[in-house]
Structure formats: structure tokens, C-alpha cells
Amino acid sequence: MTIVKKDKSTEEKILAAAKKIFVQQGMAGARMQDIADEAGINKALLHYYFKNKEQLFEVIFMEAAGRLFPRINEIFLSDQPLFEKIERFCSEYISIVLENPYLPLFVLNEINRDPDYFLGKVWKGRNVPKPEKFLAQIEQEVAKGTIRRISPLNLLMNLISMTIFPFVAKPMFQKNLGLDEWQFRATMEQRKKEIPKFIIDSIKK
């Protein structure tokens, strides 16, 4: 039996193909044959590198999560003014998820299925969210009188939910509103500015 040595360039080709198929068809609709065809390899070789689509999806997800969560933490921990942090959060999150639209739904599904295992795997110490400074900053701005009194936790929840929900509900928006992929992406690009403006206008005095 001939053992084929795994090649880095082939693995990268597979990951690029899988990402494209997952974006187009979602986790449930993607097939290993589709990924193999997109990568220009046979299915047997694909299975040699990745035994199933779940393993393949996890590798892609962890790569995307490894870019997103540290950047969000960097925003939380920075010394930027509050309003700038709100603007950066929306811009950074939407930019990454536009290129990895499966992220929010996958996270929600996995958290509901086994929260301890999933979050332990994703956070791995370095990615644990650290919003404490951001929450304290909201309290400080309230005390200074620059923004109206608001629960820091509710403000954070508003910020997260307004950026995440459109991606989770993307199929509903596309079907009910007749949005194609380009229109949805254009709308999300607009939301990079619309969300922070809406939130800032609602809290500033």
C-alpha cells in the first residue's frame, strides 16, 4: 500500500475550496464531493486529508475565529474613546463575518449543543472575551455626563445583536425581501456605519 505524504499546498487548496462551498451552500448543504470538485481533486484524496466535512468545517471555523476574537478583544482593551470603539467593533466584526458568513450560526448551534466543550475549545485562554474595560468605560461616560444613563450590559448586548442577527437571519431576509448576495453584502457594508450611528445617537446627550 502506497502512503501519500500530505502536501501543504494541497491542504490549502482544499481549505480554500471548502470555504467557498460552505459560503455558497452552508454547512448542511455542502457535500464532500462538491468540495473535491472545487479543489480539483478526487474524493478519496479529500478524505485522506479530512475524514469528513465536520472536521474540515472546524478547521476553517477555528482559523476565522482565531482572527475575529482577538481583534474584538483588542478593541475592548484599547484606550480609544467609547464612540470610536463602538464604530470599530461594528466595522471589524462585519468585515470578518462577510468573508466567513457561517461563523455566527455555527457558533450558536455549537453553543446550544455543548457550550462547555465548544467555548473551551474556541477560547483556549487567549481568546476569552474581556469586555470588563469596555463596560467600565460606559459607566465612566455616564458618570461624566457625556452619555445618558444606560446599562453597560444592555449596550453591549445591543451592539452584538445588531451586528450578528442579520447574518443569522440572512436566508429569511434574502427570501422575504428579495435580496441577492450582492445586495445583502452592500447592506451589511452600510451597517458598518448605520449601527454605530444608531447606537451613539441613542446614548449621547
Secondary structure in CASP SS format (residue, H / E / C, confidence):
PFRMAT SS
TARGET T0000
AUTHOR 0000-0000-0000
METHOD secondary structure of the structure
MODEL  1
M C 1.00
T C 1.00
I C 1.00
V C 1.00
K C 1.00
K C 1.00
D C 1.00
K H 1.00
S H 1.00
T H 1.00
E H 1.00
E H 1.00
K H 1.00
I H 1.00
L H 1.00
A H 1.00
A H 1.00
A H 1.00
K H 1.00
K H 1.00
I H 1.00
F H 1.00
V H 1.00
Q H 1.00
Q H 1.00
G H 1.00
M H 1.00
A H 1.00
G H 1.00
A C 1.00
R C 1.00
M H 1.00
Q H 1.00
D H 1.00
I H 1.00
A H 1.00
D H 1.00
E H 1.00
A H 1.00
G C 1.00
I C 1.00
N C 1.00
K H 1.00
A H 1.00
L H 1.00
L H 1.00
H H 1.00
Y H 1.00
Y H 1.00
F C 1.00
K C 1.00
N C 1.00
K H 1.00
E H 1.00
Q H 1.00
L H 1.00
F H 1.00
E H 1.00
V H 1.00
I H 1.00
F H 1.00
M H 1.00
E H 1.00
A H 1.00
A H 1.00
G H 1.00
R H 1.00
L H 1.00
F H 1.00
P H 1.00
R H 1.00
I H 1.00
N H 1.00
E H 1.00
I H 1.00
F H 1.00
L H 1.00
S C 1.00
D C 1.00
Q C 1.00
P C 1.00
L H 1.00
F H 1.00
E H 1.00
K H 1.00
I H 1.00
E H 1.00
R H 1.00
F H 1.00
C H 1.00
S H 1.00
E H 1.00
Y H 1.00
I H 1.00
S H 1.00
I H 1.00
V H 1.00
L H 1.00
E H 1.00
N C 1.00
P C 1.00
Y C 1.00
L H 1.00
P H 1.00
L H 1.00
F H 1.00
V H 1.00
L H 1.00
N H 1.00
E H 1.00
I H 1.00
N H 1.00
R H 1.00
D C 1.00
P H 1.00
D H 1.00
Y H 1.00
F H 1.00
L H 1.00
G H 1.00
K H 1.00
V H 1.00
W H 1.00
K C 1.00
G C 1.00
R C 1.00
N C 1.00
V C 1.00
P C 1.00
K C 1.00
P C 1.00
E H 1.00
K H 1.00
F H 1.00
L H 1.00
A H 1.00
Q H 1.00
I H 1.00
E H 1.00
Q H 1.00
E H 1.00
V H 1.00
A H 1.00
K H 1.00
G C 1.00
T C 1.00
I E 1.00
R C 1.00
R C 1.00
I C 1.00
S C 1.00
P H 1.00
L H 1.00
N H 1.00
L H 1.00
L H 1.00
M H 1.00
N H 1.00
L H 1.00
I H 1.00
S H 1.00
M H 1.00
T H 1.00
I H 1.00
F H 1.00
P H 1.00
F H 1.00
V H 1.00
A C 1.00
K H 1.00
P H 1.00
M H 1.00
F H 1.00
Q H 1.00
K H 1.00
N H 1.00
L H 1.00
G C 1.00
L C 1.00
D C 1.00
E H 1.00
W H 1.00
Q H 1.00
F H 1.00
R H 1.00
A H 1.00
T H 1.00
M H 1.00
E H 1.00
Q H 1.00
R H 1.00
K H 1.00
K H 1.00
E H 1.00
I H 1.00
P H 1.00
K H 1.00
F H 1.00
I H 1.00
I H 1.00
D H 1.00
S H 1.00
I H 1.00
K E 1.00
K C 1.00
END
